[in-house]
Amino acid sequence: MTSPPTAAAVIVGNEVLTAKIRDENGPLLVRRLRDRGIPLRWMATVPDEVLAIAHAVRHARAIADVVFTSGGIGPTHDDVTVEGVAVALGVPVVRMPEIEEVLRGHHDGAISNAVLRLANAPRGSTLLEVDGSWFPALANDRTYMLPGVPELFKLQLEAVLKQLPGVPVVLECLYVSLGEPEIAEALDLAAAAFPDVALGSYPHFKRGLDYRVKLTAEHVDGARVRALVEQLERTLPQGCIVRRERG
Amino acid sequence: MTSPPTAAAVIVGNEVLTAKIRDENGPLLVRRLRDRGIPLRWMATVPDEVLAIAHAVRHARAIADVVFTSGGIGPTHDDVTVEGVAVALGVPVVRMPEIEEVLRGHHDGAISNAVLRLANAPRGSTLLEVDGSWFPALANDRTYMLPGVPELFKLQLEAVLKQLPGVPVVLECLYVSLGEPEIAEALDLAAAAFPDVALGSYPHFKRGLDYRVKLTAEHVDGARVRALVEQLERTLPQGCIVRRERG
């Protein structure tokens, strides 16, 4: 089994730091990395400034195998992520003919200097095809520069994740007939005993189901998941488990 | 006028990085700092590890006047923010008799070693009284160590903000019907002419809205904001402004 890489993320966004926009890309990235069993080690939100981005990307690359940036990719004055990543990598920014070709193709040949900025990339970058989008994702030596617009971020993120050696995560579910307050103590103990296992608790408020809360335990190592679930089976209030399922 | 300090934040939380909990404290901090006109320069989410916390706090202190940490304050083994901040400050962790007294007062004298951990702090720390809470906030040389539980974080944050000089920020928004490529030149000119004003450009890709890009201008000096917006009104392509709003 190839072990999964570790990840770090840099959210580029004055708009996030000034409360104009609530970041959605960080939380999405967190969830999707977890789905793939890729541990996220560090995530920073930085202003749209070349040196702030460069510093964060350099640190991220030092502590993790792959780095995602979100935002600061585009045609306007405040889009400086490409410059920041170039500084972090110690390479110049160059115009990529492959991207220029994509841009001219999409705009029937006539493009402004502003749009042409999208063809700039740190030297040595490569492009990933993105399902559902005409614009490729930009990669450079395990650093992925994704756009800030959530719809585009999401598409490009999936293109990147397809390339990374994920490890299938083992998921087990317990369905219980009591509400969260009655099972909280057992959950707290299990979470403390298995801090590496992702333990989820999902109450529902629908009629006609035979359980009140669905518990999930996830980890790349199935033995850890089983050990946690068995601890829950011993410590949850007697008779509350409706059933146990492999997810 | 005392100019407001700059701020940086360190969110301590494995539970955030593993998608078990979506962080609420970061977004709250962002909003409340903006209300007070205190620029947030940087925000990182790090695991519950002494060295990761120490590294982030040291960087935060280097680039901002005041630093907030969220989480990792508590009685259990994985609460290591106090240790991390102590490493960042280069001081030992000591037991603070003032906190011990508060703890014993609240628990009628009998407290466990686990609870007593709450009396540990980086040497030189001071306490701030918190409205609505018996437990004080912990400060040490412009670094504020706030708990992760959102209700407590919120109370302690307000206690800290009361101490900091703030200035309200003026925000104006322009909604335009053209995409970023078409308005990039006017934006670049405005950004160059008003380098001190925070100018933001936020395209969306949703249906049913009457604009394509939202532009924002922010500064503590309302006259600077108005001057920039008026330059944009003169230089943006004719007829593209849908409306202008005070934010």
Interface residues (C-beta under 8 A of the other chain):
Chain A: N14 E15 V16 L17 T18 A19 K20 I21 R22 G26 P27 V30 R31 L33 R34 P39 L40 R41 W42 M43 A44 T45 V46 P47 A52 H55 H59 G74 P75 T76 H77 D78 I111 S112 A114 V115 V149 E151 L152 A192 P195 A198 L199 G200
Chain B: N14 V16 L17 T18 A19 K20 R22 G26 P27 V30 R31 L33 R34 P39 L40 R41 W42 M43 A44 T45 V46 P47 A52 H59 T76 D78 E180 P181 I183 A184 E185 L187 D188 A191 A192 A198 L199 G200 S201 Y202 P203 H204 F205 T216 E218
